[in-house]
Each structure stands twice: as C-alpha cells, then as structure tokens.
Amino acid sequence: TGKYTGVYLNRFVQSSYTPGSIFKIVTTAAALECVPGVTERTFYCGGETKMEGSKVTCTGVHGTQTLEQAFANSCNCAYAEIAQLVGRENLNGYVSRFGIAESIRFDGITTRAGNFDMESTDRLSLCWSAIGQHKDLVNPCTYLRFVSAIASGGRGAAPYVVASVNVGSNTTYRARSLSEVQIMSGATAQKLQELMRNNVIVKYGADNFPGLAVCAKSGTAETGTGKSNALFTGFVDSERYPLAF
C-alpha cells in the first residue's frame, strides 16, 4: 500500500473543529446568566429567520418553544433570537470566561487554539456564531474541560495524562487534579445539567445508555466542504462514573 508520508495528529489535542450545535451549550449558559426570565420566554421557529438580506435556516419547523424545547430541538431559529437577546458583547465575554477558544497546556502538551471571530458587526454573523457556525472552531480537549465544569457545579479541573505511576507495590507519582476558577454559577451549571439530561430523555433515548444518567448535546457542523461533522458531548451524572466525553 506504500508508506504514509503525511503528518500524524492527535486530534484530541492538536486539531480544532467547527462545533455546530454543541456550541449552543455556551449560548444557553450566557442566556441563563444575562437574559432575565429566559426560561419563561418562548421562541418561534417557522423554518427560517430572515435578516439583512439573508436568513438563518433550521432543520425543522418547531413552532413556539420554551428554552428547554428549543435546546432539545437544537432549533437554529430560536437560537438566532436568543443570540440577539444575549448580544455580541456578552457572548464574547462568556466565550472568554469559559476559555472556549484558548490554548491550554498540561503535562508538556499544548492544545490547538480555537476561534471565535466576532469582528463582523452584522446580526447574521452573531446568530450563526451563537449556533456554532460562522468562523467558530473548538479544540476537543479544551471543550471537554468546559463540559466537565458543568458536571462539577461550574468549576473546572485542569486535565492530566497519567493518573499514577506504580513501581512494584509503591506509587511513585500520583496526579493531582488542579481545580480552576468558578466559570459559572452553581445555579447555571445545575440548569444546564437539567437541560442536557432532558435532551437525552426526549431526543437521544435514555435506553441507549442503560444504567447511566447521561446528560448530552449533539451537533451537526457544516464545514463548507459539502460534508458535515457529527459531534456528541456531555457527561455522566454519577459519583461512580464521573466521566465527561
């Protein structure tokens, strides 16, 4: 078959991807903290939202929805409306606060930086960015740190590669999970946990994860190549299996 002459990448730390609708977790967190009464509001989806000579399209016609329903339906039209309620400055601030686009370093590894470009001032770009498209890019490891913070009540932990090193019966090294700053309130983290759990119950099928209280969000990211990336992120709400993915 011939020798492969390309460059080998560890996609988890060295690549970045268009996030698509998994980015709606970020937009939802921002809305919960800076849009008063957002959980009591309703949002309408007629299949598309026209603005500035173009439009935001959705995969369905969802009608009138609550935030919980819009999140479960992954409704682009609802999130275009939510994005405008949150506003450009707030969304920028939360991306920075959550560290979504930054490069992180641990155990001698440096992750690839993501991207969140809000230089465009038009509403359309804001809406597509809030949906996880436009010029958005995320690194899987960095985004996993964000998702794990939701599971941990809003406080993340620095990743590490090796948990421990044992020589015979002696443990010569044991990693210490360094806690990071509180990136969101405990109440916001709790609400996101509930919303992501609801996704699994009403959309993805709790029976697909027997015995596990999985909380998750899916995403289908258009890459501009005629193909799309399928993504699935979340965590297990369990003391026994405290796993994020």
C-alpha positions as CSV (number, residue, x, y, z in Angstrom):
1,T,0.0,0.0,0.0
2,G,3.0,2.3,0.2
3,K,4.4,4.2,3.1
4,Y,2.3,7.0,4.6
5,T,4.3,10.3,4.4
6,G,1.8,12.7,6.0
7,V,1.8,14.2,9.4
8,Y,0.3,12.3,12.3
9,L,-2.0,14.3,14.5
10,N,-3.6,13.6,17.9
11,R,-7.0,15.0,17.0
12,F,-8.0,15.4,20.7
13,V,-5.3,18.0,21.4
14,Q,-3.9,19.1,18.0
15,S,-7.0,19.7,16.0
16,S,-9.9,22.1,16.0
17,Y,-13.4,21.6,14.6
18,T,-16.5,23.6,13.7
19,P,-18.6,22.8,16.7
20,G,-22.1,23.2,15.3
21,S,-24.9,22.8,17.8
22,I,-22.8,21.7,20.7
23,F,-21.8,25.3,20.9
24,K,-25.5,26.1,21.9
25,I,-24.4,25.0,25.4
26,V,-22.3,28.1,25.6
27,T,-25.0,30.3,24.2
28,T,-27.5,28.8,26.6
29,A,-25.2,29.4,29.6
30,A,-24.8,33.0,28.6
31,A,-28.6,33.4,28.2
32,L,-29.3,31.9,31.6
33,E,-27.0,34.4,33.3
34,C,-27.7,37.6,31.4
35,V,-31.2,37.4,29.9
36,P,-33.8,37.9,32.7
37,G,-36.6,35.4,32.7
38,V,-35.2,33.5,29.7
39,T,-36.6,30.1,31.0
40,E,-40.1,31.6,31.0
41,R,-39.9,33.1,27.5
42,T,-41.0,31.4,24.3
43,F,-39.3,31.4,20.9
44,Y,-40.8,30.9,17.4
45,C,-39.5,28.7,14.6
46,G,-41.1,28.8,11.1
47,G,-38.2,27.0,9.5
48,E,-36.1,30.2,8.8
49,T,-35.4,33.6,10.1
50,K,-34.8,36.3,7.5
51,M,-32.4,39.2,8.3
52,E,-30.2,41.6,6.5
53,G,-30.8,40.2,3.0
54,S,-30.1,36.6,4.1
55,K,-31.5,34.1,6.6
56,V,-30.8,31.7,9.3
57,T,-32.3,28.3,8.4
58,C,-33.4,25.5,10.7
59,T,-33.6,21.7,10.2
60,G,-37.4,21.7,11.0
61,V,-40.4,23.9,11.7
62,H,-40.7,23.8,15.5
63,G,-43.3,26.5,16.1
64,T,-43.5,28.1,19.6
65,Q,-41.0,26.7,22.1
66,T,-39.6,27.2,25.5
67,L,-35.8,27.4,26.0
68,E,-35.8,23.7,27.1
69,Q,-37.7,22.7,24.0
70,A,-35.5,24.8,21.7
71,F,-32.4,23.3,23.2
72,A,-33.7,19.8,22.8
73,N,-34.8,20.5,19.2
74,S,-31.5,22.3,18.5
75,C,-33.5,25.0,16.9
76,N,-31.4,27.5,14.9
77,C,-34.3,30.0,14.6
78,A,-34.8,30.1,18.4
79,Y,-31.1,30.4,19.0
80,A,-30.9,33.3,16.5
81,E,-33.4,35.1,18.6
82,I,-31.6,34.1,21.8
83,A,-28.3,35.3,20.4
84,Q,-29.8,38.8,19.9
85,L,-31.1,38.8,23.4
86,V,-27.6,37.9,24.7
87,G,-25.8,40.4,22.5
88,R,-22.4,40.4,20.9
89,E,-20.5,41.8,23.8
90,N,-22.0,39.4,26.3
91,L,-21.4,36.3,24.1
92,N,-17.8,37.4,23.5
93,G,-17.4,37.8,27.3
94,Y,-18.7,34.3,28.0
95,V,-16.6,32.6,25.4
96,S,-13.6,34.3,27.1
97,R,-14.8,33.4,30.6
98,F,-15.3,29.7,29.6
99,G,-12.0,29.5,27.8
100,I,-13.6,28.0,24.8
101,A,-11.2,29.3,22.2
102,E,-7.9,29.4,24.2
103,S,-5.0,27.1,24.0
104,I,-4.3,25.2,27.3
105,R,-1.2,23.5,28.5
106,F,-0.8,20.4,30.7
107,D,1.8,17.7,31.2
108,G,4.0,19.2,28.4
109,I,1.1,19.2,25.9
110,T,-0.2,22.4,24.3
111,T,-3.7,22.2,22.7
112,R,-4.6,23.9,19.5
113,A,-6.4,27.2,20.0
114,G,-10.0,27.5,18.8
115,N,-11.6,30.5,17.2
116,F,-14.5,32.8,17.9
117,D,-14.4,35.7,15.5
118,M,-16.9,38.5,16.3
119,E,-15.3,41.2,14.3
120,S,-18.3,41.3,11.9
121,T,-20.9,43.7,13.2
122,D,-23.9,42.3,11.4
123,R,-26.7,40.4,13.3
124,L,-26.4,37.5,10.9
125,S,-22.8,36.7,11.9
126,L,-23.7,36.9,15.6
127,C,-26.6,34.5,15.1
128,W,-24.5,31.9,13.1
129,S,-21.7,32.2,15.7
130,A,-24.1,31.6,18.5
131,I,-25.3,28.5,16.7
132,G,-21.7,27.2,16.4
133,Q,-21.1,28.0,12.7
134,H,-19.7,31.2,11.1
135,K,-15.9,31.0,11.9
136,D,-16.3,29.1,15.2
137,L,-13.7,26.4,15.9
138,V,-13.1,24.4,19.1
139,N,-10.5,22.0,20.3
140,P,-11.9,18.8,21.7
141,C,-9.8,18.8,24.8
142,T,-10.5,22.4,25.7
143,Y,-14.2,22.0,25.1
144,L,-14.2,18.9,27.2
145,R,-12.8,21.0,30.1
146,F,-15.8,23.3,29.7
147,V,-18.3,20.5,29.6
148,S,-16.8,18.9,32.7
149,A,-17.1,22.2,34.6
150,I,-20.9,22.0,34.0
151,A,-20.9,18.5,35.6
152,S,-18.8,19.8,38.5
153,G,-21.1,22.6,39.5
154,G,-19.4,25.3,37.4
155,R,-15.8,24.7,38.5
156,G,-13.4,23.0,36.0
157,A,-10.3,21.0,36.6
158,A,-7.0,21.0,34.7
159,P,-6.6,17.8,32.7
160,Y,-3.7,15.4,33.1
161,V,-2.4,12.4,31.1
162,V,-1.1,9.9,33.6
163,A,-3.1,9.3,36.8
164,S,-0.3,7.5,38.7
165,V,2.9,5.6,38.2
166,N,3.4,2.4,40.2
167,V,6.8,0.6,40.7
168,G,6.1,-2.7,42.3
169,S,3.8,-2.0,45.2
170,N,5.0,1.6,45.5
171,T,3.2,4.6,43.9
172,T,6.0,6.9,42.8
173,Y,3.7,9.5,41.2
174,R,0.0,10.5,41.6
175,A,-1.5,13.3,39.6
176,R,-3.4,16.0,41.4
177,S,-6.4,17.4,39.6
178,L,-5.9,21.2,40.0
179,S,-9.2,23.0,40.4
180,E,-9.6,26.1,38.3
181,V,-11.8,29.2,38.8
182,Q,-15.6,29.1,39.0
183,I,-16.5,29.8,35.4
184,M,-20.3,29.9,36.0
185,S,-22.6,29.9,39.0
186,G,-23.7,26.7,40.6
187,A,-27.3,27.5,39.6
188,T,-26.4,27.9,36.0
189,A,-24.5,24.6,36.0
190,Q,-27.4,22.9,37.6
191,K,-29.8,24.2,35.0
192,L,-27.5,23.1,32.2
193,Q,-27.3,19.7,33.7
194,E,-31.1,19.5,33.7
195,L,-31.4,20.7,30.1
196,M,-28.7,18.3,28.9
197,R,-30.4,15.4,30.7
198,N,-33.7,16.3,29.2
199,N,-32.1,16.1,25.7
200,V,-31.2,12.5,26.3
201,I,-34.6,11.6,27.7
202,V,-36.7,13.3,24.9
203,K,-34.4,13.1,21.9
204,Y,-31.4,10.7,22.1
205,G,-33.0,7.9,24.1
206,A,-32.1,7.2,27.7
207,D,-32.3,3.4,26.8
208,N,-29.2,3.9,24.7
209,F,-27.3,4.4,27.9
210,P,-28.6,1.7,30.3
211,G,-27.8,2.4,33.9
212,L,-26.2,5.7,33.2
213,A,-27.7,9.2,33.8
214,V,-26.1,10.7,30.6
215,C,-26.5,14.5,30.0
216,A,-25.6,15.5,26.5
217,K,-25.9,17.7,23.4
218,S,-25.4,16.7,19.8
219,G,-24.2,18.8,16.9
220,T,-24.0,18.6,13.1
221,A,-21.4,21.1,11.9
222,E,-21.4,22.3,8.3
223,T,-17.7,22.5,7.2
224,G,-18.1,24.3,3.9
225,T,-16.8,21.3,2.0
226,G,-20.2,19.8,1.3
227,K,-19.7,17.4,4.2
228,S,-20.5,17.8,7.9
229,N,-19.1,16.7,11.2
230,A,-21.2,14.9,13.7
231,L,-20.4,15.7,17.3
232,F,-21.7,14.5,20.7
233,T,-20.6,15.8,24.0
234,G,-21.7,15.6,27.6
235,F,-21.1,13.7,30.9
236,V,-22.5,11.0,33.2
237,D,-24.2,12.4,36.2
238,S,-22.8,9.8,38.6
239,E,-20.4,9.7,41.6
240,R,-19.4,6.2,40.5
241,Y,-18.8,7.1,36.8
242,P,-17.8,10.8,36.8
243,L,-17.0,10.8,33.1
244,A,-17.2,13.6,30.6
245,F,-16.9,12.9,26.8
